[in-house]
């Protein structure tokens, strides 16, 4: 009789301890930043937007956010995100704020352009069909073959809102000349265009 009473009590106490713990679980800053960066680099922008702070979302709606990733920027951002990678190096939590240091590897378009010109000039010099060689070169790059990259260090900010960590760009504030409040994709685009100057 005692054994049959003890088992339900053990199960009840275990549930009482485990359920609140799992129900109250909130992802840590590194997990949230990983989810955000994965979504951005895989082109899942609506999902990435959900990881951005409510303060930023008040300054830019989802429709505006998606619009900035379409049109003339879509191809460049697609190339960047298709071949970019990242590594989270350091996470520093101070109260409700966090700084996450990230190393990003992005395509070096300046070097790629230089390589293309060199290839075209070589083809012209030895008498090859220049246009055909350029097309071949571009097809190889689109397949991800020998794409030069550059490593760029970036610090991203996070803020805790209602117990959950969110990426914080401070879009509501005016941007300074250094572009510290830029969205990650805009910054990636500029870094790729600038080549080694952004190191």
Secondary structure, DSSP 8 states (H G I E B T S, - for coil): -HHHHHHHHHHHHHHHHHHHHHHT----HHHHHHHHHHHHHTT-HHHHHHTB-HHHHHHS-HHHHHHTTSTHHHHHHHHHHHH-EEEEEEEEEETTEEEEEEEEEEE-HHHHHHHHHHHHHHHHHHT--HHHHHHHHHHHHHTTTT--EEEEEEEEEEEEETTEEEEE--TTS---TT-TT--HHHHHHHHHHHGGGG-
